[in-house]
């Protein structure tokens, strides 16, 4: 081990104290201010990051709400489309039924007209045949009025016979 020199020790101590005094006055104070400014800058950046994070979260929530609303509107639009299609189908079916009923009614009317015409033709034919047969059988000449009466009676009997259920 070495020898202890008190003079050198005092000089080293004085130099160290002087250096500390100079550093504290000229270096530590500006360094402390720089560190405080840096700390404030970091705190501000953290605060801004937190604010930005909150804003991002709010934007995300707004976007999710917007997406949910858009989905709901899409569902409603699809449901409305289904209702419209069902209404159109129902209207088409109703129009088809009405058209069918109209065609059936026209067909019935035509059938009735043709039946009436056929009966009138048959009436005339039967009347003419009846008059011929009657002339030949009784050898007398019937007048036109009596001829129509006989034909009408014959047609009425035919209708009654046709409309009555057969008794078996």
Backbone torsions as a table, in degrees:
resi	resn	phi	psi	omega
1	UNK	NA	162.8	-173.7
2	UNK	-100.7	-179.2	-175.8
3	UNK	-91.5	142.8	-177.8
4	UNK	-93.9	125.0	-179.9
5	UNK	-111.6	113.3	-177.0
6	UNK	-68.4	-31.9	-179.2
7	UNK	-66.2	-45.4	179.7
8	UNK	-64.8	-36.0	179.3
9	UNK	-64.2	-44.0	-179.5
10	UNK	-65.8	-42.2	177.8
11	UNK	-62.8	-41.4	179.9
12	UNK	-66.0	-39.8	179.6
13	UNK	-67.8	-42.5	179.6
14	UNK	-65.8	-41.9	179.5
15	UNK	-64.3	-41.8	-179.9
16	UNK	-65.2	-42.8	-179.9
17	UNK	-64.5	-42.3	179.5
18	UNK	-64.1	-44.1	179.4
19	UNK	-63.3	-40.2	178.1
20	UNK	-64.2	-40.9	179.1
21	UNK	-64.6	-44.1	178.8
22	UNK	-65.7	-43.6	-179.7
23	UNK	-65.0	-41.0	-178.5
24	UNK	-67.9	-34.6	-178.2
25	UNK	-79.8	-44.0	-172.7
26	UNK	-103.8	-23.1	-174.2
27	UNK	-113.3	-47.6	-174.4
28	UNK	-67.3	-42.0	-178.4
29	UNK	-63.0	-49.7	177.2
30	UNK	-64.1	-36.1	178.2
31	UNK	-64.6	-40.7	178.3
32	UNK	-63.2	-42.4	178.1
33	UNK	-63.8	-42.0	178.1
34	UNK	-62.1	-43.2	179.9
35	UNK	-66.2	-38.1	178.3
36	UNK	-65.9	-42.4	177.3
37	UNK	-63.1	-41.0	178.5
38	UNK	-64.0	-41.8	177.6
39	UNK	-62.3	-44.5	178.3
40	UNK	-63.1	-40.0	178.0
41	UNK	-62.6	-43.6	179.4
42	UNK	-65.0	-42.8	177.7
43	UNK	-61.4	-43.2	177.8
44	UNK	-61.2	-42.9	178.7
45	UNK	-63.9	-40.7	177.8
46	UNK	-63.8	-43.3	179.3
47	UNK	-62.1	-44.4	179.0
48	UNK	-64.9	-39.3	178.5
49	UNK	-63.8	-40.8	178.2
50	UNK	-65.0	-43.3	177.5
51	UNK	-62.3	-44.0	178.9
52	UNK	-63.4	-39.1	178.4
53	UNK	-63.6	-44.0	178.4
54	UNK	-63.5	-42.1	178.3
55	UNK	-63.9	-41.4	178.4
56	UNK	-62.8	-40.9	178.2
57	UNK	-63.2	-43.1	179.0
58	UNK	-63.0	-44.0	178.1
59	UNK	-61.4	-41.6	178.8
60	UNK	-62.3	-44.5	178.8
61	UNK	-63.1	-41.2	178.1
62	UNK	-63.2	-42.0	179.2
63	UNK	-65.4	-41.5	178.5
64	UNK	-64.6	-40.1	176.8
65	UNK	-64.3	-41.3	177.6
66	UNK	-62.8	-40.8	178.5
67	UNK	-65.4	-43.0	179.2
68	UNK	-62.6	-41.7	178.5
69	UNK	-64.8	-41.8	178.6
70	UNK	-63.1	-40.4	177.8
71	UNK	-63.7	-42.3	179.2
72	UNK	-62.9	-43.6	179.0
73	UNK	-63.7	-38.9	178.2
74	UNK	-64.1	-43.4	177.6
75	UNK	-60.7	-44.8	179.7
76	UNK	-63.0	-40.6	178.5
77	UNK	-63.9	-40.5	178.6
78	UNK	-65.5	-43.5	178.7
79	UNK	-62.7	-41.8	177.9
80	UNK	-62.2	-40.7	176.9
81	UNK	-61.4	-41.7	178.0
82	UNK	-63.6	-41.3	178.7
83	UNK	-64.2	-41.3	-179.6
84	UNK	-64.5	-44.6	179.5
85	UNK	-62.0	-43.1	178.9
86	UNK	-62.4	-40.8	177.8
87	UNK	-63.5	-42.5	179.2
88	UNK	-64.4	-42.6	178.3
89	UNK	-60.8	-44.0	-179.2
90	UNK	-64.5	-42.9	178.4
91	UNK	-63.1	-41.0	178.9
92	UNK	-64.6	-41.9	178.9
93	UNK	-63.5	-42.9	179.4
94	UNK	-64.3	-43.5	177.7
95	UNK	-62.4	-40.1	176.9
96	UNK	-62.7	-43.3	177.8
97	UNK	-62.3	-44.9	179.9
98	UNK	-62.8	-42.1	179.1
99	UNK	-63.3	-42.4	178.8
100	UNK	-63.1	-45.1	178.8
101	UNK	-61.6	-41.3	178.7
102	UNK	-62.7	-45.4	178.7
103	UNK	-63.9	-41.1	177.9
104	UNK	-63.0	-42.0	179.1
105	UNK	-63.9	-42.3	176.9
106	UNK	-62.5	-42.9	179.4
107	UNK	-62.6	-42.5	178.1
108	UNK	-61.0	-44.4	-179.9
109	UNK	-62.2	-44.2	178.6
110	UNK	-62.8	-41.2	179.1
111	UNK	-63.5	-44.4	178.4
112	UNK	-61.5	-43.5	179.8
113	UNK	-63.0	-45.4	179.5
114	UNK	-64.7	-39.0	178.1
115	UNK	-63.6	-46.2	178.5
116	UNK	-60.1	-44.4	179.5
117	UNK	-63.0	-43.8	179.1
118	UNK	-63.7	-41.6	177.8
119	UNK	-63.8	-41.1	178.1
120	UNK	-62.5	-43.8	177.6
121	UNK	-62.6	-44.3	179.3
122	UNK	-62.4	-40.3	179.1
123	UNK	-59.5	-46.5	179.1
124	UNK	-64.5	-43.2	179.9
125	UNK	-64.3	-46.3	179.4
126	UNK	-62.6	-41.8	-179.8
127	UNK	-63.0	-44.9	179.8
128	UNK	-63.1	-43.6	178.4
129	UNK	-64.8	-39.8	179.9
130	UNK	-62.5	-42.4	-179.3
131	UNK	-65.1	-43.5	179.0
132	UNK	-60.7	-46.7	-179.2
133	UNK	-64.3	-43.8	-179.8
134	UNK	-62.7	-40.3	178.9
135	UNK	-62.3	-42.4	-178.5
136	UNK	-70.1	-37.4	-176.9
137	UNK	-75.7	-51.4	-174.4
138	UNK	-99.0	-6.1	176.1
139	UNK	53.8	41.6	174.5
140	UNK	-133.4	161.6	-175.4
141	UNK	-98.5	119.1	178.0
142	UNK	-88.2	145.9	175.7
143	UNK	-80.4	164.9	-173.8
144	UNK	-62.3	-39.8	-177.9
145	UNK	-64.5	-46.5	179.1
146	UNK	-63.9	-36.8	178.8
147	UNK	-60.0	-46.2	179.3
148	UNK	-65.7	-40.0	178.9
149	UNK	-60.3	-46.8	179.7
150	UNK	-62.5	-42.2	179.5
151	UNK	-63.2	-44.3	179.5
152	UNK	-62.0	-43.0	178.7
153	UNK	-61.6	-42.1	-180.0
154	UNK	-63.6	-45.0	179.4
155	UNK	-62.9	-41.6	179.1
156	UNK	-62.4	-41.4	177.4
157	UNK	-63.7	-39.3	177.6
158	UNK	-63.3	-42.7	179.5
159	UNK	-63.1	-43.7	-179.6
160	UNK	-63.0	-43.2	-179.7
161	UNK	-64.9	-37.1	180.0
162	UNK	-71.5	-37.4	-176.3
163	UNK	-81.3	-24.3	-179.8
164	UNK	-76.0	135.9	175.1
165	UNK	-67.6	142.9	-179.8
166	UNK	-68.2	135.9	-177.3
167	UNK	-98.3	102.3	-179.8
168	UNK	-123.3	NA	NA
